Amino acid sequence: MQKKFDSYCERLQEKSYKITPQRQMILKVLLDNADKHLSAEEVHYIAKQRDPEIGLATVYRTLEILDNINILHKIDFGDGCIRYEFSDKDAHNHHHLICINCGRVIEFNDDLLETLETWIEKKTKFEVTNHQLKFFGYCKDCQSE
């Protein structure tokens, strides 16, 4: 985790952003919860437990900066809330399975759309650089209820 943290701080500096204590804390909150898809409010709630003085506006600004320099990207699961996850510019986005009952989000990493992308590129001469796919349904826990 420290290596990623240092790498993200370097990227901020390369883009002429200061490495403030608040930005460091927000990055650490995100790294500590990298397996989750946190909203700005959730990041703020966790960060506030570490530093009661941190404001929601600071969290929003920092998340926007991290999105703009491709450390994070925004995800909309259709629930009216923007969530964030780390970008990996060398890999395709993974897909998401979203439970419409409890809101649980499960990541699905198999990329089954590469054949379709190749077909689209050949047929239309459109270069696909990435895609997003979301499946909505019921998780195994909600199915058993």
C-alpha positions in Angstrom: 0.0 0.0 0.0 2.8 2.4 0.8 4.2 2.0 -2.7 0.9 2.9 -4.3 0.4 5.8 -1.8 3.9 7.2 -2.8 3.1 6.7 -6.5 -0.2 8.7 -6.2 1.6 11.5 -4.2 4.2 11.7 -7.0 1.5 11.9 -9.6 -0.2 14.8 -7.7 3.2 16.6 -7.5 3.8 16.0 -11.2 0.5 17.8 -11.9 1.5 20.7 -9.6 -0.8 19.8 -6.7 0.4 20.1 -3.2 0.5 17.1 -1.0 -1.6 18.4 1.9 -2.2 16.4 5.0 -5.9 16.3 4.0 -5.1 14.9 0.6 -2.8 12.3 2.2 -5.5 11.3 4.6 -8.1 11.0 1.8 -5.8 8.9 -0.2 -5.1 6.6 2.8 -8.9 6.3 3.4 -9.3 5.3 -0.2 -6.4 2.8 -0.1 -7.6 1.3 3.1 -11.0 0.7 1.5 -9.9 -0.1 -2.0 -12.2 -3.1 -2.2 -15.2 -0.8 -1.7 -16.9 1.7 -3.9 -17.0 4.7 -1.6 -19.1 7.9 -2.1 -17.7 11.3 -1.2 -19.9 11.2 1.9 -18.5 7.8 3.0 -14.9 9.0 2.4 -15.8 12.1 4.5 -17.3 10.0 7.3 -14.2 7.8 7.6 -11.8 10.7 7.3 -13.7 12.7 9.9 -13.1 9.9 12.4 -9.3 10.5 11.9 -9.5 14.3 11.7 -12.7 15.9 12.9 -11.7 19.2 11.2 -11.8 17.9 7.6 -14.7 19.4 5.6 -16.9 17.7 3.1 -15.9 20.4 0.5 -12.3 19.4 0.9 -13.2 15.7 0.3 -15.2 16.6 -2.9 -12.4 18.8 -4.2 -9.8 16.2 -3.6 -11.9 13.4 -5.2 -12.4 15.7 -8.2 -8.6 16.3 -8.5 -7.9 12.5 -8.2 -10.5 11.8 -10.9 -9.1 14.5 -13.2 -5.5 13.1 -13.0 -6.8 9.5 -13.5 -5.9 8.2 -10.0 -9.6 7.5 -9.5 -12.6 7.3 -11.7 -16.3 7.9 -11.0 -18.9 5.2 -11.2 -22.6 5.7 -11.3 -24.5 2.5 -10.2 -27.9 4.2 -10.9 -28.7 4.8 -7.3 -28.2 8.6 -7.5 -24.8 8.4 -5.8 -21.4 8.9 -7.5 -18.9 6.4 -6.2 -15.1 6.2 -6.7 -12.6 3.5 -7.4 -8.9 3.4 -8.4 -8.1 3.6 -12.1 -5.9 1.1 -13.7 -5.0 2.6 -17.1 -3.3 -0.6 -18.2 -6.3 -2.9 -17.7 -9.9 -3.0 -18.8 -12.5 -1.9 -16.3 -13.9 -4.8 -14.4 -17.6 -5.3 -14.4 -20.1 -4.8 -11.6 -22.9 -6.9 -10.3 -25.4 -4.7 -8.4 -28.0 -6.1 -6.1 -31.3 -4.1 -6.5 -32.4 -5.2 -3.1 -29.5 -4.5 -0.7 -27.3 -2.4 -2.9 -24.3 -4.7 -2.6 -21.7 -4.3 -5.4 -19.7 -7.4 -6.5 -16.8 -7.0 -8.9 -16.6 -9.4 -11.8 -13.2 -9.5 -13.3 -13.5 -11.8 -16.3 -13.5 -9.7 -19.5 -15.8 -11.5 -21.9 -16.3 -8.6 -24.2 -12.9 -8.6 -26.0 -14.3 -10.6 -28.9 -17.2 -8.1 -29.2 -14.7 -5.2 -29.1 -12.6 -6.7 -31.9 -15.7 -7.3 -34.0 -16.8 -3.6 -33.4 -13.4 -2.3 -34.4 -13.3 -4.4 -37.6 -16.9 -3.6 -38.6 -17.0 0.1 -37.8 -13.3 1.2 -37.7 -14.1 2.5 -34.2 -11.3 2.1 -31.8 -12.6 0.9 -28.5 -10.4 2.0 -25.6 -12.5 0.7 -22.7 -16.1 -0.2 -21.7 -18.3 -0.5 -18.6 -20.8 -3.2 -17.9 -23.2 -3.3 -15.0 -25.6 -6.2 -14.2 -28.5 -5.5 -11.9 -30.2 -8.4 -10.0 -30.3 -10.1 -6.6 -27.2 -11.2 -4.7 -27.2 -14.7 -3.2 -28.2 -13.4 0.3 -31.2 -11.5 -1.0 -32.3 -14.5 -3.1 -32.5 -16.7 0.0 -34.7 -14.2 1.9 
